[in-house]
Amino acid sequence: MSGAPAGIDWPALMRAGIRGLGLRPAEFWALTPAELDLLLGKPAGVAPLRRSRLEALLADYPDDNGETSYE
């Protein structure tokens, strides 16, 4: 057991960075995960909020808690 976190395929990431992108090992290890994702062409940022998730949030956290009166 190597002690590496599960789910991170380091050999594949190293092949993509060093062989695929032509990075030197020091350049590869100096990258942040976000920079590596960007270089590998993965979309940056958070996925947009979809209508179903917005509706779920509105149901969980309604604006009107019964204390507001518009009369």
Phi, psi and omega in degrees: 000128187272342182087359178287145179300142177294145176095348178256115180266081183303316179302318179293319178295320179294318177299316180296319182283315186276309179281310186290314182265349179076023178284148170280154182309317180296324178292319178301310184287343178278346181286148169277161176304322179295320178295319179296316177302316180297315179296328180277358176087013177284144181297139181270157174086185182264144178298146180296153179288124180270157182305317182298321179289321177299315179297322178295318178296319179297323178292320181286327185227071182294146178291325182263110180260016179090354182265346184269134176233130181255017180274000000 
